[in-house]
Amino acid sequence: MSSDSFGVLGIGQSNVGLSTEVMREVVALPHALTPAPMAPPYALGAFRLRDELIPVIDLARLLQLDDSEGPRECADQVAIVRWQDGHFGLRVDTVHGIAHVSSEHLQPLDSSASGTLPLTPAAFTDGDRLVYVLDLNALFALPGMTLARASLGETTDNTGSQKADRRVNTERALLVDCSGIQLSLPAAMVREIQPLETLSAPVMEVPGFMGTTTLRKQTLPVFDPLMLAGLDDQPRPQGRLMVIVAVREQPLALCVDQVIRMLTYNPDDVMALAEAHDNPEAAISGMINHPQLGESLLVDATCFAGGSDILTLAAMYVARENHDPRGDIPYRRFAFVHFDAFGQFVTPLEQLSEVLAMPENFTISAHPDKGWTGTMAHRGQAISLVDLRELLNTPHDTPATDILIVDCGEYRVGFMIDNARHIEYLDAPADSLIIRWRGEQESGTPPIEQCKRLIVVGTGAGKKIMSVLCLETLAALLVDINARHHCSMIDAASHALPA
């Protein structure tokens, strides 16, 4: 006589049995879970456990034993389940133990009233308990289910843990081309990218100083980045692009021939240069070998432009421009990110914590057509991925290439887009921002319609009208449609709606 072993899980006044072949362990429910936008109430979110991303399903809500919503108490437990080359978690009240049940004691339940797979096709008794057997195939036929698959590289062996650690330990750099030499500028030092439209002759002889340019009515010194990096035996760049960087809090403009893209690299993969290379004193940390973009020299941000004359020159222009000819009117720099999501859109820069390239591997949602595409791990946190093009109802047949990350405190949401195009900076009176229209605010309006804004920034000839998507508001509403949330920049800084 054959028998099966089941873990008996307590949920309120009911009990559920799950085969011990798929149960891995039981852990305490973390206090903070990354929520799943647009998911049903029984999809609680995800958390990280030993470098694994664990999506959590609330069994009580799933089986309609509890009609509550929102987060759960951290005293609850999560049964970690392995299934179909992946894993997920089931929130339960308690774990009673293991029951060994012979096949003849498994009682099938009548499911003729429904054409769908029953969640509990059989039951058995364990002492004085009636235990319903949970069918995982039926479970994953429901909307909102998600499974963290092993393709993410999140395995429990030592090799998998090391790979996960390496993915978390990544940095970003801007890859530029200067006279045929590729430099990678650490993202922390990069402020913005702008066209270099005019270049006035230098007023003094300083190594690498190419002249000055004007950006938003401010004068900036322009330098040859190869010279500042100590590669003074190379020809000067001839391009008409400049990268504005901050060196020891002083802004500098670097003339480059081409801005290629932002890349992600692991510091452990940076190859040290031989001590006998042509420029042993160069401010270069090493070489990055990107599989598609080739080799580039990684600039050492701490040593870059270390000459006292260079920093003194930069500080001189900043000091001169700090004199405000506009009187006592306080001005502010407004920054907006322009991006494509099968259409052109704008969002405030300060609402974004990062812009990432779309990862090759992530935990895929069972129903990506609803907008919530899945979950990814980044810097030790779980990020819910939402396809913004689906929310906008814009037809598309190409995969997303970039992700706009919005930090919502206890969780983060990544909006998948076609690509981030550029950042626009507007210097205008701080009180000139006005909202002309604040989306549709009626009850039941989809979140994507509530987050739209039509704004005016600036005065006189510098006035600009922009249609904006407030992704900070959208992220909050996707998790909780009743959330009282407003854009940290636009709604807080703007005038009241004009009559």
N, C-alpha and C positions, 0 to 999 in steps of 0.2 A: 504494500500500500504506500503510494507516494505521499509526501507531505511538503508543504511550503512554510517558509518563515516570514513573518510580517512584523514590522515595527508598529506598535499600537500608539497612535497620536491622539491626545485629548484636545477637543475643541469645544469649549463650553460644556454642554451636557451630552455631547455626542463624541464618538470615537471613530477614527479612520485608520485603516490598515494599509501599509505600504511595504512592498516586498523589500526584504533586507538586502537583496542583490543590488538595489539601486540606492539605498540609503548609505551615506558616507559618514556623517557625523552630525551632532547637534550643538549649536552655539547660541549664545545670548543675542537677542535682537539689538543691533547697534542703535544708539540714540538718534543719529542722523543718517537718513537714507537719501540718495539722489533720486528725486521723483521722476516718474515717467510721464512726460506731457501727453495729454489727451488719452491717457490710459484709463481703464475702468477702475472703480474703487478697490478691487481686489489686487491690483498691481501696485504694490507699495513703493517700489523703487529698487535701487541697487546699492550694494556696499562692497568694500574690498576686504578680502580675507586671505592673508598670506599671498598677496600679489594676484589673487583671483578676483574677478568681477562677479558678484553673486546677485542676480535679479531675484526679488522676493515676492512671492504670491501669498496673499492672506487667505488661508483655507476657509475660515469662518465666513468671510464675505463671499467667497467663491461659491460655497455650498448654500448661500442664503440663510445662514444661521445667525448672521449679524448684519444689520442694515446701516451701521455707522460708517462715517467717512473720515478722512484725514489720517494723521500719523498714529502709530501704535505706541504703547508703553514700552520702554526699553527693557522691562523685566520679562517680556515675552521671549519665546525661543524660536529658533529657525532650524529646521531639519534640512541639511544640505543633501541634495539628490543628484546622482549622476545618471544621465539618460541621453541616449543617441549622441555620443561623443561630445556631450556638453554637461552643464550643471546649472542648477538653480536652487532657490531656497523656498521652503514652505513655512510660513509663520503658524505656530501652534501654541496652545496654552501650556501643554505639558507632554512629556513622553512617558508612557506607562511601562514600556518594556518590550520584550520580544515574545511573540506567540507562535508556536509551531502548530500548524493546522493541516490535517489530512484532507485529501481531495474530497472525500465523501462528506466532510463537515462544512464545505463551502456551499452555501445556499445561493443559487442564482436569483436575482431579483427581476421582477417583471418589467420590461422596458418597451412593451408593445405600443404604448400610448404615444411614443415619440419616435420620429424617424431618425434622430441623431444618436450618436454613441452615448450611452449612459455614463456619467462620471463614476458611479458606484454600481457596477454590474453584479456584485455578489456581496455576501455578508457572512460573518461567522460569530460565534460566541467565545469570549475569552473570560472564563469565570462567570461573573454576573454582568459582564459588559457585552453589549451588542456592537460589533465592529464592522464598519462598511469598508469594502476594499476599493481603493482609488485606482482608476484606470488612467495611466499617463497619456495614452493615445487620445482619449477623449478630452483630457485636460488641455492638451496643446492644439485641439481643434477650436478652442475658444478664442475670441478676439483679445488682443492685448497681451498675449503670452509671449515671453521671450526666453531665449536659452543662450547662455554664455558658452560658446563652443571652443574646443581646444585649438581651433585655427588661430585664435588670438595669441597663441604661444603662452597662455597662462596655465601651465601644468604644474604639478606638485613636486616633480623631481628637481634635483639641484640644477640641471641644465636649464629647465624652463624658468626657474626662479631667477637665475642669473640673467636670462634674456629679458625678463620683465623688468628687472632692476635697470638694465641698460636702456630700455625704452624710456623709463622715467627720467634717467639722468641724461637729458638732452638739452642742447642749447640752440639758439637761433642766430643766424648771421645773414647780412645782406650781401649778395654776391654781385660784384661790379667788375667791369672790364676797363683797364687803363692801359692804353698803348699795347694791347695784346696780352697783358698780364692780368690775371684774375685775382682780385683781392676779396676776402670775406671780412666784412666789418661787423663786429659783435652787435647784435640788435640793441643792446642796452645803451650804446653810444649814438645810435641813429635817431634823429628827430623827424626828418621829413625829406622828401625828394621833390625837386623843382627844376624847371628848365632854366638854364643859364643863358638869359637873353642878352645881357650886356656885360662887358668886362672892361672896366677902366684900368688904365696902366697903374702899376704899383708906385706908391709914393716913396718907398724906401727899399733897400736891398736886404731882404730876409730870405734865407733858404726856403725854397718851395713856394714863396709868396708870388701869386700870379696876377694880383690886382684886386679890385673891389667890384661888387655888384650891389644892386638894390633889390630888396625883397620886402614887400609890404611897407614901403617908405622907410626901411631901415637899411643901413649900409653894413654889408658883411664882407670880411676879407676872404678871398678865394685862394685855396692852396692846391698844390699838386700832391695827391695822396701818396704817390710812390716816393716822393722826396721826404714827406713827413714820416713815412714808414722806414726811412733809412735806405731806400733803394735808389740812391742818387745817380746811379749809372744808367738809368733807363730814360727813354725819351718822354717828354711831357704829353699828357693826354690832350686831345684836340676836340673833345666832345662838347656838346651844348647841354649837358645835364650836370646838376650839382646835388650832392648829398649833404644835408645839414647835419653835423654831428656836434656833440657836446664833449669837450675835452677838459677835464677838471672844472666843470661847470661853465666853461667858456664856449660859445657857439662859433663854429667854423664852417665854411662851405668848401667841399671837396669837389674839384672838377673831375668828371669821369666821362668816358666815351659811351658806356652802356651800363644800364642797370638791368641785370639779368633776372634775378628773382630772390626771394627770401628762402633760405634753405635751413634744414634741421640737421644737426650733427651731434655725435656723441663725443665728449671731450676725450674719452679713452681711445678714440679712433684717430685723433690728430697725430700725424706723424712728425716727430721732431726732425729738424733740419740738421744735417751734418755740420760739425763745428768748423769744417774747412770750406763751407759754402762761400759764394762770392761776397756776401754782405753779412759777416758775422755780427756786426753791431746793429743790424736791422731790427725794428720793433715788430718782429714776426713770432707768433707763438708756435707755428709749425705749418704743416700742409694738410689740407682736407682733400681727400680723393672721393668725389661724388660719382656714383655709377653712371649718371646721365650727363652731368655738367662738367665732368673732368676735374683737374687739379686746380686748387686755389690756395693762396697764401693767407693764413688767418692772422689778422692784425692783433697785436697785443695792446689792448685798450689802456693798460696802465703805463706803457712806455711810448705810445703813439703821440707824436707832436710834443715831445718832452722838452724841446728847447725853450728857454726862458723868453727869447725874443719873440717867438711865435705866440706864446700865451699873452705876453704883454701887448702885442699888436692886436690880438683879438679883444682883450679887455679894454683897450683904448676905444675901439669902435662901439662896444657895448655901452661904455660910460658916456660917450658922446650922444648916442641915440636915446639914452634914458631920459634926456631932457625932453619933456613933453610940450611941444609947441601948441597943443590944443587947449592949454589952460588947465583948469581943475576938473575937466570932464573925465571921469574914470572910463578907461577903455578895457575891453576884454578880447582875448583871442578865442573865437569860436572855431571848433574843428569838426568836420563832417567827413565820414567815409562814404565814397561813392562805390557802389558795387552792382553787379549784374546777377539777377535771379530770373533769367529769361525775360528781361526787362530791366530798366535802369532805376536804381533806388538809392536812397541816402539815409544814413543813420548817424547820430552823434558819436564821435570818436570815444568820448569818455564813458560811454555805455559798454564798450568792449574791453575785455581784459586781454584778449589775444586774438590773432588771426592765424589759423593753422591751415596747412595743406590737408586735404581729405586723406585719411589713413586708408591703407589697402585692406586692413583687417579690423573689424569691429563686431560687436554682438548685434546681430540683425533682429529686428522686431518681426514677429509673426505676421504683422499686417502693416507693412511700410507704406501702402497706398493711402493710409489715413494721415500721413504726414510725419508721425513719429517713426523714424527709420531704425533706431537702435540705440546702443550705448557704447561708448569708447572709454578707455582708460588713458589718462594724461596727467603727468606729474603727481601720481599717487592718488588721483581723484577719479570718480566716475562722472562722465559727461553725457547727458541725454542728447541725442542727435535728432534734429527736426529738419525736414526738408522744407525750406521756406517756399520753394516753388510750388509745392503741393498746397500749402496754406493760401497762396496767392491765386490758386487755380490757373496758373500759367502752364500751357502745354509744353512738355520738354521730353526729349528722348536721349539726352546726353547725361553722363554722370557728373555730379558736383565735383568741383576741384578745390574749393576753399571752405573753411568753416569760420564763422564769426562767433567767438565765445563770449557769453554774457554771464558774469558772476552774480549770483543771486544770494550770496551769503552762505547758507548751508548747502547749496547745490549750484551746479552750473549747467547751462543749456548751450548747445552748439547748433547754430543755424547753418545748414548746408546751402551754399550758393554756387553760381557758375564761376565767378571770380571777383576778387576785390580789385577795383581799378585804381583809385588814387584817393589821397586825403586832401581836402580843401580847407584852407585856413582863412578866416575872415576876422580882421581887426575892426571892431565896431564899438560904439558906446555900450557899456555893460547893460544899460537899461533899455536898449533899443529892440530887444527880442520881443516879438508880439505873436501870440497864437491867433490866427484868423479862423481856424477850424480845428476841432479836437475830435475827429472821428465820430462814429456812431456810438452813443453811450446808452442806448435803450437796453432794457433787460433782455437777455437772450441773444444779443448781437455777438457774432463770432469774434474771438479775440483779435484776429487779424484786422478787423474793421475798427476795433476800439483803439488800436495802437497808432493809427494814422494821425498826422498833424500837418497842417498848412501854416507855415511860419514866415515871418518877415524879420530880417536881421539887417541892421545898419540904417543910415539916414541919408537923405539927399541923393546924390549921384551914386553913392556906395550902397544904396538899399538893394537887397536881394530877397526874392521870394523863393521858398523851397518847400517841396513836398517831402515829408520825412516819415520814416517808419521807426517808431520807438521800440527797439528790440528788448529793452529792459522791461517795459510794460508788457510786451507780448509774452516774454518768458514767464513772468509772474502769472498772467492770466491763463496760460496753457496748463499750468499746474493747478491753479485754483481760479475758476472763472469768476468767483465772487471776491477775489482779492482787491483791496483798495490800494492801488499802486499807481504812481505817476512817474514820469521820466525825471531822473535826478537833475538833468540839465534844463530841458525845455520847460516843463511844467513849473519847476521851482523858480526859474530865472525870468519867466516871461511876464508881461503885463496881462491883466485880465482881458478876456475876449471883448473886442470893441462892439459897441452897439450896432 
